[in-house]
Amino acid sequence: MDLNALLGIAVAGVVLAYLMRALKGPLAGLGKIALRTLVAFSGIWAFNVVAGLFGIHLGLNIVSALTIAVLGLPGIALLFAVKYLL
């Protein structure tokens, strides 16, 4: 390899290292939201199985799961308020 190729690879490596370091925080936050959304999907499904016996259910979709994932218990209250009060 010539000197220009080696310098180019070195600069690209440094830029990639700084980019990965800068995105470490936001990407970790996205991972948390994805995990919480998966847990919310499971929780809504389990709730629908149990509460379905009494005729109560919530929609199982990405919007309701993200609402619960971001807001937690107030998100569940919000979904019930939207469903049964509007």
C-alpha angles and dihedrals in degrees: 000000000000126000095257093056092049092049091047092052091047093050091046090051092051092047090048091050092051091045092051090048092050093049096044094094100045093044091051088053091053090051091054092050091049091051093046090049090053090050090048091052089052092046094050091048092050091046091051091051094052100034092042087077087066096042096256121124143155126216113262104220140120094263095055092043092050090047091055092041093054101035103029116197094358086056090058090049090049092052091050091047092051093046101044104026100044 
